[in-house]
Amino acid sequence: MTDRLQQFTEKPRVFILSDISNEPDDAESLCRYLLYSNQFDTEGLVACTSTWMKNKVCPQDMHKIVDAYAGAVDNLNKNAHPDHQYPSADFFRSLIHKGAETYGMTAVGDDIPLSEGGKLLLQSIEKTSRIPLWILCWGGTNTLAQVLLHIDTKYEPEDARRLMSRIRVYAISDQDDTGAWIRTNFPDIFYIASVHGWNQYGLAAWTGISGDKYYKFDQGGPDFTKMEKQWVKDNIQIGPLGSAYPNYMFIPEGDTPTFLYLIQNGLGVSENPNYGSWGGRYERTDASSAGTNSNHYSDAVDSVKGKDGKSYTSNHATIWRWRDAFQNDFAARIQWTMEPDLAKTNHHPIININGAKDLAPLRISAEAGSTITLDATWTYDPDGDNLTFKWWHYKEPTATQWWCDAEVADLVIKKLDDEGRKVEVTLPPPDKCAVELMSRKPVATGQLLHLILEVTDDGGPPLTSYRRVLIQATNPKLLGGGQGGDAIQEVMDFAATQGA
C-alpha cells in the first residue's frame, strides 16, 4: 500500500538558521519540521544568535530534538512512500553547526572569519544545483549576512550574481540588525519578510499561525481550539518525538510558517509568494517601471470568513485560514511516529485532475466567458476513506490591490455529479477579466485566475490535499472594455454602473 502514498517530483533544498533556546518556539518548530523532512533536502541546521540571545548559541538543544526524532524515524518511514523516506537521525546530527556567537553586524566584516555555520551555508550556496536553496531564518540573520559579504568580496561580480541567484530567504521578521542591511545591499536576493516597526511582531503575517490571542488581532475570526495547550498536550506532546515538544511561552511555533510555505501539499508554489500557501501570502515590496525594483516580498492580505461568520481582511488571515488543516496534519504525523501499521493511521488523499496527479498547478488557457470542464474522478484515498470535494475561487492572488472585488470577478462553478468530482467552470466575460484596470482597454491576455480544489478525507484526524488550477483568461478578439478614467474614482463610478 505504501506505493499509493504521496510522491514528490523534486524536493526543496532547505537550510535553517535558528536562535533555538531563546524561547521554546524554535524547538517546537524543529519538532514539526522533522515530521515533514522526507519532503525536503535539508542541508544545514545552524544555531544562531538574535536580539533575544545576543552572545551565545545552543546547538545542543537541536541535538535533543534530533535524539527524540531517532526514536520516531522507523515508524515514520513505515508511513511514507518507499521512494521518499525520512533521513536518519545521524544525518541530521551531521548538519548541526554553530553560527557566530555574537550579535548582528558584529559578526560581519571583511576581516571577520566565517563561523562554522557560515562555512556550511557557503558550501550549500556554492553547490551546483538547478534547485534553489531556501534559507529559513528563525532568529537573527548574521550567518547569512557574513556569507553574502564573503561572496560579494571574494568572487568576481558575475560569479557573485550567479551564486546569489540560487538563494531564497524566508525570514521571521528582523531579529537582529543584519536583515535590513541585507535587503539594502542585496536587492536582487529573493527575500520574504514581514516589514514593520522593530519588535512589533503582532503586525507580522507569520503571527497568524497562533498569535490571535496573544496579539489580539482578528478577534472572533480564527479558531484557537487546536492551539490550546490542552489540545497540544493530547495530540502533539505524545510519542517519542512529540514528548520533546515543549510548552509554549508566548505564541507557539512562530517560525513554522517558513516551512509551511514549502510544504508539498499541492497548494503553494514557492517561486510565487503572491499565490498563497499554508505559510502565508506575500507581494513584492516595491515596484518600478524602470525595472529597478527589488526582489523582496512583504505581507499581503486575504479576506476570510471567520468562525463567527464575519469576514476578516488581514495579513494574518493568509495563514490562520489554513489552521484547522495544518494542525490536523501535524496531529496525524505524530500518530505516524507511534504506529508502524498503516491500517491504523491516516494518510493524505491523492488528487488527480484531468489525468494529472503530480503536485504542480494544472495550467489551462481559456477565452474569457467560456466554460471549461475539470475532472477529478480518479482522485483516491490510500486508506479507502470517504472524500469531500471543495472547489473554490482564490481571488486575492489575481488582484493588484487590497480591494480584491473591485477588479476580480467570480468564477462560476457548477458540479456535474453529487460528490463534486467533476465540475464546469465558467470564466467572467471579457470586460471583467481581460481589460486594463484604469484605461478599460481590452487586452489579448487577461487575468490569471486561481481555482483551488480541496479534498478532505474522513479519517482521524481528517487530512486535506490541494490542487491549484491556473486559468489564463484570453481575449483574442479584444472584446469588452469601455470608458476609462484618469483617477480611481472615475473607475469606481464606472464599475458601479456595470454592477461590479
C-alpha positions as CSV (number, residue, x, y, z in Angstrom):
1,M,0.0,0.0,0.0
2,T,2.9,2.4,0.6
3,D,3.3,2.8,-3.1
4,R,-0.1,4.5,-3.2
5,L,1.1,7.3,-0.8
6,Q,2.2,10.8,-1.9
7,Q,5.3,11.1,-4.1
8,F,7.4,14.2,-4.8
9,T,8.8,15.1,-8.2
10,E,11.6,17.1,-6.5
11,K,12.4,18.4,-3.1
12,P,13.2,22.0,-2.0
13,R,16.7,22.4,-0.6
14,V,16.4,23.8,2.9
15,F,18.9,25.4,5.3
16,I,17.7,26.5,8.8
17,L,19.1,29.3,11.0
18,S,17.6,29.1,14.4
19,D,18.1,31.0,17.7
20,I,16.9,27.9,19.5
21,S,16.6,28.2,23.3
22,N,15.8,31.9,23.4
23,E,12.3,30.7,24.0
24,P,10.5,27.3,23.3
25,D,9.1,28.1,19.9
26,D,12.2,27.1,17.8
27,A,12.2,23.7,19.4
28,E,8.5,23.4,18.7
29,S,9.1,24.3,15.0
30,L,12.0,21.9,14.7
31,C,9.9,19.0,16.0
32,R,7.3,19.8,13.4
33,Y,9.8,20.3,10.6
34,L,11.3,16.8,11.2
35,L,7.8,15.3,10.6
36,Y,8.0,16.8,7.0
37,S,11.6,16.1,6.4
38,N,11.1,13.5,3.7
39,Q,9.7,16.3,1.6
40,F,12.9,18.3,1.8
41,D,16.6,18.1,1.1
42,T,17.9,19.6,4.4
43,E,21.4,20.9,4.1
44,G,22.0,22.8,7.4
45,L,20.8,23.2,11.0
46,V,22.7,26.2,12.3
47,A,22.2,27.6,15.8
48,C,22.4,31.4,15.7
49,T,22.0,34.5,17.9
50,S,19.3,37.1,17.9
51,T,18.3,40.2,19.7
52,W,16.8,37.9,22.4
53,M,20.0,35.9,22.8
54,K,22.9,38.0,21.7
55,N,26.1,36.2,22.8
56,K,25.5,32.5,22.7
57,V,24.2,29.8,20.5
58,C,22.6,26.5,21.6
59,P,23.2,23.6,19.1
60,Q,22.9,21.2,22.0
61,D,19.2,21.8,22.0
62,M,19.0,20.9,18.4
63,H,20.6,17.6,19.3
64,K,18.0,17.0,21.9
65,I,15.2,17.2,19.3
66,V,17.1,15.1,16.8
67,D,17.7,12.5,19.6
68,A,14.0,12.3,20.1
69,Y,13.4,12.0,16.3
70,A,15.7,9.0,16.4
71,G,13.0,7.1,18.3
72,A,10.4,8.1,15.7
73,V,12.1,7.7,12.3
74,D,11.5,4.0,11.8
75,N,7.7,4.3,12.2
76,L,7.7,7.5,10.1
77,N,9.2,5.5,7.3
78,K,6.5,2.9,7.6
79,N,4.0,5.7,6.8
80,A,5.9,7.2,3.8
81,H,6.3,6.2,0.2
82,P,9.3,3.8,-0.2
83,D,10.9,6.3,-2.7
84,H,10.6,9.2,-0.2
85,Q,11.9,8.0,3.1
86,Y,12.8,10.1,6.1
87,P,16.6,10.8,6.7
88,S,18.3,9.2,9.7
89,A,18.9,10.9,12.9
90,D,22.7,10.7,12.3
91,F,22.2,12.6,9.0
92,F,20.6,15.5,10.9
93,R,23.2,15.4,13.6
94,S,25.8,15.9,10.9
95,L,24.1,19.1,9.9
96,I,24.1,20.8,13.3
97,H,26.6,23.7,13.5
98,K,27.3,26.9,15.4
99,G,26.7,30.3,13.9
100,A,28.6,33.3,15.1
101,E,28.4,33.7,18.9
102,T,27.9,37.5,18.7
103,Y,25.1,39.9,17.8
104,G,24.2,41.0,14.4
105,M,26.6,43.1,12.4
106,T,29.5,42.5,14.9
107,A,29.8,39.1,13.1
108,V,30.0,40.8,9.6
109,G,33.2,42.3,8.2
110,D,36.0,41.8,5.7
111,D,38.4,40.7,8.4
112,I,35.9,38.5,10.4
113,P,36.2,34.8,9.5
114,L,33.1,32.8,8.7
115,S,31.6,30.8,11.5
116,E,31.2,27.0,11.3
117,G,27.6,27.5,10.2
118,G,28.7,30.2,7.7
119,K,31.1,27.8,6.1
120,L,28.4,25.2,5.8
121,L,26.0,27.7,4.3
122,L,28.6,28.9,1.8
123,Q,29.1,25.2,0.7
124,S,25.4,24.8,0.1
125,I,25.2,28.0,-1.9
126,E,28.3,27.0,-4.0
127,K,26.8,23.6,-4.7
128,T,25.8,23.2,-8.3
129,S,22.1,22.6,-8.5
130,R,19.2,23.8,-10.5
131,I,17.1,23.7,-7.4
132,P,17.2,27.0,-5.3
133,L,18.4,26.9,-1.7
134,W,15.8,28.1,0.8
135,I,17.3,29.7,3.9
136,L,14.8,29.7,6.7
137,C,15.6,32.3,9.3
138,W,14.1,31.6,12.7
139,G,16.4,34.1,14.5
140,G,19.0,36.6,13.5
141,T,20.4,36.6,10.0
142,N,24.1,37.4,10.7
143,T,25.2,34.0,9.5
144,L,23.6,34.8,6.1
145,A,25.0,38.3,6.1
146,Q,28.6,37.2,6.7
147,V,28.3,34.7,3.8
148,L,26.8,37.3,1.4
149,L,29.6,39.7,2.2
150,H,32.1,36.9,1.6
151,I,30.6,36.1,-1.8
152,D,30.4,39.8,-2.7
153,T,34.1,40.4,-1.9
154,K,35.7,37.1,-2.8
155,Y,34.1,36.4,-6.2
156,E,34.0,38.2,-9.5
157,P,30.8,40.2,-9.9
158,E,29.3,37.8,-12.5
159,D,30.1,34.8,-10.3
160,A,28.7,36.5,-7.2
161,R,25.4,37.3,-9.0
162,R,25.2,33.6,-10.2
163,L,25.6,32.3,-6.6
164,M,23.2,34.8,-5.1
165,S,20.6,33.9,-7.8
166,R,20.4,30.4,-6.1
167,I,19.3,31.9,-2.8
168,R,15.7,32.1,-1.4
169,V,15.1,33.6,2.0
170,Y,12.1,33.5,4.3
171,A,12.8,35.4,7.5
172,I,10.6,35.6,10.5
173,S,10.8,39.4,10.6
174,D,14.1,41.0,11.6
175,Q,15.6,39.7,14.8
176,D,19.0,41.5,14.6
177,D,20.4,44.4,12.6
178,T,21.6,42.4,9.6
179,G,18.2,41.9,7.9
180,A,17.8,45.5,6.8
181,W,21.5,45.6,5.8
182,I,21.0,42.5,3.6
183,R,17.9,43.9,1.9
184,T,19.6,47.3,1.3
185,N,22.8,45.9,0.0
186,F,21.5,42.9,-1.9
187,P,18.2,44.0,-3.5
188,D,18.4,41.0,-6.0
189,I,18.2,38.4,-3.3
190,F,14.8,36.7,-3.2
191,Y,13.7,37.7,0.3
192,I,10.4,37.2,2.1
193,A,9.9,39.1,5.3
194,S,7.2,41.0,7.2
195,V,8.4,44.6,7.3
196,H,7.2,46.6,10.3
197,G,8.5,48.6,13.3
198,W,11.2,46.9,15.3
199,N,9.8,44.3,17.8
200,Q,6.2,45.0,16.6
201,Y,5.7,41.3,15.8
202,G,2.0,41.4,16.2
203,L,1.9,43.3,12.8
204,A,3.6,40.4,11.0
205,A,1.8,37.9,8.8
206,W,3.6,34.9,10.5
207,T,1.9,35.6,13.8
208,G,-1.3,34.4,12.1
209,I,-0.2,30.8,12.8
210,S,-1.1,31.2,16.5
211,G,-0.9,34.8,17.7
212,D,-4.5,35.9,17.7
213,K,-5.0,35.5,21.5
214,Y,-1.6,37.0,22.4
215,Y,-1.7,39.9,20.0
216,K,-5.5,40.2,19.9
217,F,-5.9,40.6,16.1
218,D,-8.9,39.4,14.1
219,Q,-10.8,38.7,17.3
220,G,-13.7,36.3,16.5
221,G,-12.2,35.1,13.2
222,P,-9.5,32.5,13.9
223,D,-10.5,29.3,15.8
224,F,-7.9,28.8,18.6
225,T,-9.1,25.4,19.7
226,K,-6.3,23.5,18.1
227,M,-3.6,25.8,19.5
228,E,-4.9,25.5,23.1
229,K,-2.4,23.9,25.5
230,Q,-4.7,21.0,26.3
231,W,-5.2,20.1,22.6
232,V,-1.4,20.2,22.1
233,K,-0.9,18.0,25.2
234,D,-3.5,15.5,23.9
235,N,-2.5,15.4,20.2
236,I,1.1,16.6,19.9
237,Q,3.1,16.0,23.1
238,I,2.9,12.2,22.8
239,G,5.2,9.6,21.4
240,P,9.0,9.6,21.0
241,L,9.2,12.9,19.1
242,G,6.1,14.7,20.5
243,S,7.3,14.2,24.0
244,A,10.2,16.5,23.2
245,Y,7.8,19.3,22.1
246,P,7.9,21.9,24.8
247,N,5.0,24.0,26.2
248,Y,4.8,27.4,24.5
249,M,5.7,30.6,26.4
250,F,4.3,33.5,24.2
251,I,2.9,32.1,20.9
252,P,3.6,28.6,19.7
253,E,5.7,27.9,16.6
254,G,6.2,31.4,15.3
255,D,9.0,30.1,13.0
256,T,6.9,27.3,11.5
257,P,5.4,29.4,8.6
258,T,8.8,29.4,6.9
259,F,8.5,25.7,6.0
260,L,4.7,25.6,5.9
261,Y,5.3,27.8,2.9
262,L,7.3,25.0,1.3
263,I,5.0,22.1,2.3
264,Q,4.3,19.9,-0.8
265,N,0.5,19.6,-0.5
266,G,-0.5,20.9,-3.9
267,L,-1.4,24.4,-2.6
268,G,1.7,26.6,-2.6
269,V,4.1,27.5,-5.4
270,S,7.3,28.6,-3.8
271,E,8.6,30.8,-6.6
272,N,5.3,32.8,-6.4
273,P,4.8,34.2,-2.9
274,N,1.7,36.0,-4.1
275,Y,-0.1,32.7,-4.8
276,G,-0.6,32.0,-1.1
277,S,0.1,28.8,0.9
278,W,0.0,27.5,4.5
279,G,2.9,29.8,5.1
280,G,1.0,33.0,4.1
281,R,0.8,35.2,1.1
282,Y,3.3,37.9,0.1
283,E,3.6,40.6,-2.7
284,R,6.7,42.5,-4.0
285,T,7.6,45.2,-1.5
286,D,8.2,47.8,-4.2
287,A,7.7,48.3,-8.0
288,S,9.4,50.4,-10.6
289,S,8.6,51.0,-14.3
290,A,12.3,51.5,-14.8
291,G,12.9,47.8,-13.8
292,T,14.9,48.7,-10.7
293,N,12.6,47.1,-8.2
294,S,14.0,44.7,-5.6
295,N,13.3,41.0,-5.3
296,H,11.9,41.4,-1.9
297,Y,8.4,40.3,-0.7
298,S,6.2,41.6,2.1
299,D,2.8,40.9,3.6
300,A,-0.3,40.7,1.5
301,V,-3.9,40.3,2.7
302,D,-6.7,37.7,2.2
303,S,-10.4,38.1,3.1
304,V,-11.6,35.1,5.0
305,K,-14.8,34.2,6.8
306,G,-14.1,33.6,10.5
307,K,-15.6,31.2,12.9
308,D,-18.2,33.8,13.8
309,G,-19.4,34.1,10.2
310,K,-17.9,37.5,9.7
311,S,-15.4,38.4,7.0
312,Y,-11.8,39.4,8.1
313,T,-9.3,41.0,5.8
314,S,-5.8,40.9,7.1
315,N,-2.3,39.7,6.5
316,H,-2.7,37.3,9.5
317,A,-5.7,35.7,7.7
318,T,-3.4,34.4,4.9
319,I,-2.1,31.9,7.5
320,W,-4.9,31.3,10.1
321,R,-7.3,30.5,7.3
322,W,-5.5,27.1,7.0
323,R,-5.1,26.4,10.7
324,D,-7.6,23.6,11.0
325,A,-5.9,21.7,8.1
326,F,-2.3,22.2,9.2
327,Q,-3.0,21.3,12.8
328,N,-4.8,18.1,11.7
329,D,-1.8,17.4,9.5
330,F,0.5,17.8,12.5
331,A,-1.5,15.5,14.7
332,A,-1.7,12.8,12.0
333,R,2.1,12.8,11.6
334,I,2.6,12.5,15.3
335,Q,0.4,9.3,15.1
336,W,2.8,8.1,12.4
337,T,5.7,8.3,14.9
338,M,4.0,5.8,17.2
339,E,2.4,3.3,14.8
340,P,4.1,1.2,12.1
341,D,0.8,-0.3,10.9
342,L,-0.6,1.8,8.0
343,A,-4.1,0.5,8.6
344,K,-4.1,2.3,12.0
345,T,-3.1,5.7,10.8
346,N,-4.4,8.2,8.3
347,H,-2.8,9.4,5.1
348,H,-3.4,12.1,2.5
349,P,-5.8,11.9,-0.4
350,I,-4.1,11.8,-3.8
351,I,-5.7,14.3,-6.3
352,N,-5.9,13.6,-10.0
353,I,-7.4,16.4,-12.2
354,N,-7.8,15.7,-15.9
355,G,-5.3,12.9,-15.7
356,A,-2.5,14.8,-13.8
357,K,-1.8,13.7,-10.3
358,D,1.6,15.5,-9.6
359,L,1.6,18.4,-7.2
360,A,2.3,21.2,-9.7
361,P,-0.5,23.5,-10.6
362,L,-2.7,22.5,-13.6
363,R,-2.4,25.2,-16.2
364,I,-5.2,26.0,-18.6
365,S,-5.7,28.7,-21.2
366,A,-9.3,29.7,-21.9
367,E,-11.2,32.5,-23.5
368,A,-13.0,35.0,-21.3
369,G,-16.6,34.0,-20.9
370,S,-16.0,30.4,-21.9
371,T,-16.7,27.2,-19.9
372,I,-14.2,24.5,-19.1
373,T,-14.6,21.1,-17.6
374,L,-12.4,19.8,-14.8
375,D,-12.5,16.1,-13.8
376,A,-11.1,14.8,-10.5
377,T,-12.8,11.4,-10.8
378,W,-9.6,9.5,-10.4
379,T,-8.7,11.1,-7.1
380,Y,-8.4,8.4,-4.4
381,D,-7.6,8.0,-0.7
382,P,-4.9,5.4,0.2
383,D,-6.8,4.3,3.2
384,G,-10.1,4.0,1.4
385,D,-11.7,6.8,3.4
386,N,-14.7,8.8,2.1
387,L,-13.7,12.1,0.4
388,T,-15.2,15.6,0.3
389,F,-14.5,17.8,-2.7
390,K,-14.5,21.6,-2.4
391,W,-13.7,23.8,-5.4
392,W,-13.3,27.5,-4.8
393,H,-12.0,30.6,-6.4
394,Y,-9.0,32.1,-4.6
395,K,-9.4,35.7,-5.9
396,E,-6.7,37.5,-3.9
397,P,-3.7,36.2,-5.9
398,T,-5.2,37.8,-9.1
399,A,-5.8,41.2,-7.5
400,T,-3.2,44.0,-7.7
401,Q,-4.7,45.8,-4.6
402,W,-6.3,45.3,-1.2
403,W,-9.8,45.8,-2.6
404,C,-9.9,42.5,-4.5
405,D,-13.6,42.6,-5.5
406,A,-13.1,45.8,-7.4
407,E,-11.1,44.0,-10.1
408,V,-11.6,40.3,-9.8
409,A,-15.0,38.8,-10.8
410,D,-16.2,35.4,-9.7
411,L,-15.6,32.1,-11.5
412,V,-18.9,30.3,-11.7
413,I,-18.5,26.7,-10.6
414,K,-21.2,24.1,-11.3
415,K,-21.0,20.5,-10.0
416,L,-21.6,17.8,-12.6
417,D,-22.0,15.0,-10.0
418,D,-23.2,14.6,-6.5
419,E,-19.8,14.5,-4.9
420,G,-18.3,17.3,-7.0
421,R,-15.5,15.3,-8.5
422,K,-16.4,16.8,-11.9
423,V,-17.2,20.5,-12.4
424,E,-17.9,23.1,-15.1
425,V,-16.1,26.4,-14.6
426,T,-17.2,29.5,-16.4
427,L,-14.9,32.4,-16.7
428,P,-16.0,36.0,-16.3
429,P,-16.8,37.9,-19.6
430,P,-14.0,39.8,-21.3
431,D,-14.9,43.2,-19.7
432,K,-14.5,41.6,-16.3
433,C,-11.2,39.7,-16.7
434,A,-9.5,41.0,-19.9
435,V,-9.4,44.7,-19.7
436,E,-6.8,47.1,-18.2
437,L,-7.9,48.3,-14.8
438,M,-7.6,52.1,-15.4
439,S,-7.9,52.6,-19.2
440,R,-10.5,49.9,-19.6
441,K,-8.9,48.9,-22.9
442,P,-9.3,45.2,-23.9
443,V,-6.2,43.1,-23.8
444,A,-5.4,39.8,-25.5
445,T,-4.0,38.2,-22.4
446,G,-6.2,38.8,-19.4
447,Q,-6.1,37.8,-15.7
448,L,-4.5,34.7,-14.3
449,L,-7.4,33.2,-12.3
450,H,-6.8,30.8,-9.4
451,L,-9.1,27.9,-8.7
452,I,-8.4,25.6,-5.7
453,L,-9.6,22.1,-5.2
454,E,-9.5,20.9,-1.6
455,V,-10.1,17.2,-1.0
456,T,-10.6,16.1,2.6
457,D,-10.9,12.6,3.9
458,D,-13.0,11.4,6.9
459,G,-10.1,9.7,8.7
460,G,-8.9,10.5,12.1
461,P,-7.8,13.2,12.1
462,P,-9.1,14.3,8.7
463,L,-6.4,15.2,6.2
464,T,-6.6,17.7,3.3
465,S,-4.8,17.7,0.0
466,Y,-5.0,20.5,-2.6
467,R,-4.6,21.2,-6.2
468,R,-4.3,24.6,-7.8
469,V,-5.7,25.2,-11.3
470,L,-4.3,28.3,-13.0
471,I,-6.6,29.6,-15.7
472,Q,-5.2,32.1,-18.1
473,A,-8.0,34.2,-19.4
474,T,-7.6,35.2,-23.1
475,N,-9.4,37.7,-25.3
476,P,-8.1,37.2,-28.9
477,K,-10.9,39.3,-30.4
478,L,-10.3,42.2,-28.0
479,L,-13.9,42.2,-26.8
480,G,-15.2,44.2,-23.9
481,G,-13.7,47.4,-22.4
482,G,-15.3,50.7,-22.0
483,Q,-14.9,54.2,-20.5
484,G,-11.6,54.7,-18.8
485,G,-10.5,57.1,-16.2
486,D,-7.6,59.2,-15.1
487,A,-8.4,58.7,-11.4
488,I,-9.6,55.8,-9.4
489,Q,-12.9,57.5,-8.5
490,E,-13.8,57.5,-12.2
491,V,-13.0,53.8,-12.5
492,M,-15.1,53.1,-9.3
493,D,-18.0,55.1,-10.7
494,F,-17.9,53.2,-14.0
495,A,-17.6,49.8,-12.2
496,A,-20.7,50.7,-10.1
497,T,-22.7,51.4,-13.2
498,Q,-21.7,47.9,-14.6
499,G,-22.7,46.1,-11.4
500,A,-19.1,45.2,-10.4
